[in-house]
Amino acid sequence: MKVENISYQVNWQKFKPGYSIFVPCVNVRAAKEEVMVVLRRLKIKVVMKVVIEEGIKGLRIWRV
């Protein structure tokens, strides 16, 4: 998965319901779309929220 020209290696097989990841980003709207392209293809349902963690803005993505 590539967000804002940074590649993230996520093992979606091990990303079980209830797990979450944080993806730092500046343009949250574009980042959501980039993530959703991958997740739609894999048919994985998630909830995303814009958060600031330790002073860094990004997306928190939970699998449901």
C-alpha positions as CSV (number, residue, x, y, z in Angstrom):
1,M,0.0,0.0,0.0
2,K,1.4,3.4,-0.9
3,V,0.3,6.6,0.9
4,E,1.8,10.0,0.1
5,N,4.7,8.3,-1.8
6,I,5.6,6.1,1.2
7,S,5.2,2.3,0.8
8,Y,3.7,0.4,3.7
9,Q,3.9,-3.4,3.9
10,V,0.8,-4.6,5.7
11,N,0.0,-8.3,6.1
12,W,-3.7,-8.0,5.6
13,Q,-4.2,-11.7,6.2
14,K,-3.0,-11.2,9.9
15,F,-5.0,-7.9,10.3
16,K,-7.8,-9.4,12.3
17,P,-11.1,-7.6,13.4
18,G,-10.3,-5.3,16.3
19,Y,-6.7,-4.7,15.2
20,S,-5.7,-1.2,14.2
21,I,-2.8,0.6,12.5
22,F,-1.8,4.3,12.3
23,V,-0.8,5.8,9.0
24,P,0.8,9.3,9.3
25,C,-0.3,11.7,6.5
26,V,-0.8,15.3,5.7
27,N,-3.5,15.1,3.1
28,V,-6.0,12.9,4.9
29,R,-8.7,12.9,2.2
30,A,-6.2,11.5,-0.5
31,A,-4.8,9.0,2.0
32,K,-8.2,7.6,2.7
33,E,-8.8,7.1,-1.0
34,E,-5.5,5.4,-1.5
35,V,-6.1,3.0,1.5
36,M,-9.7,2.3,0.4
37,V,-8.5,1.2,-3.1
38,V,-6.6,-1.6,-1.5
39,L,-9.2,-2.5,1.0
40,R,-12.1,-2.6,-1.5
41,R,-10.0,-4.9,-3.7
42,L,-9.4,-7.2,-0.7
43,K,-13.0,-6.8,0.5
44,I,-11.9,-5.8,4.0
45,K,-14.2,-3.6,6.1
46,V,-12.6,-0.9,8.2
47,V,-13.4,2.2,10.1
48,M,-11.0,5.2,9.7
49,K,-10.6,8.3,11.9
50,V,-8.4,11.3,11.6
51,V,-6.3,11.5,14.7
52,I,-3.2,13.2,16.1
53,E,-0.9,10.8,17.9
54,E,2.2,12.1,19.7
55,G,1.9,15.3,17.7
56,I,1.6,13.5,14.3
57,K,-1.6,13.8,12.2
58,G,-2.7,10.7,10.4
59,L,-5.3,8.0,10.0
60,R,-6.2,5.4,12.6
61,I,-7.6,2.4,10.7
62,W,-9.5,-0.3,12.6
63,R,-10.7,-3.6,11.0
64,V,-14.3,-4.5,11.8
